Amino acid sequence: MSRVEVIVAVDAKNEQEFHALASTAESVGLQIHPTGRMVGVGVLAGAIDAAAIGRLKSLPGVLSVETSRTFQLPPKDREPQ
């Protein structure tokens, strides 16, 4: 399966609830990055198999799951379009 990078917004009332939601997200396959537990803003950052995104989205307390996007800047010697 192909793994995708995701940002997960969660609805946690306190730090304990946040960590419980993080554990539940891990149980469906989310691999949380070492700095991916952002309690203060209610966000988890990590990677998950693309096929498991639906399960992650359906967890109670998950507000949204966004896949990360990448972009490439042109070389310095090229004019931007």
Long-range contacts (C-beta under 8 A, 24 or more apart in sequence): 1-49, 1-50, 1-51, 2-49, 2-50, 3-31, 3-47, 3-48, 3-49, 3-50, 4-47, 4-48, 4-49, 4-50, 4-53, 4-67, 4-68, 5-45, 5-46, 5-47, 5-67, 5-68, 6-30, 6-45, 6-46, 6-47, 6-48, 6-53, 6-56, 6-65, 6-66, 6-67, 6-68, 7-43, 7-44, 7-45, 7-65, 7-66, 7-68, 8-43, 8-44, 8-45, 8-46, 8-56, 8-62, 8-64, 8-65, 8-66, 9-42, 9-43, 9-62, 9-63, 9-64, 9-65, 9-66, 10-42, 10-43, 10-44, 10-61, 10-62, 10-63, 11-42, 11-61, 11-62, 11-63, 12-39, 12-42, 12-61, 15-39, 17-61, 18-42, 21-59, 21-61, 21-62, 24-59, 24-61, 25-56, 25-59, 25-62, 28-52, 28-55, 28-56, 28-59, 29-55, 29-56, 30-56
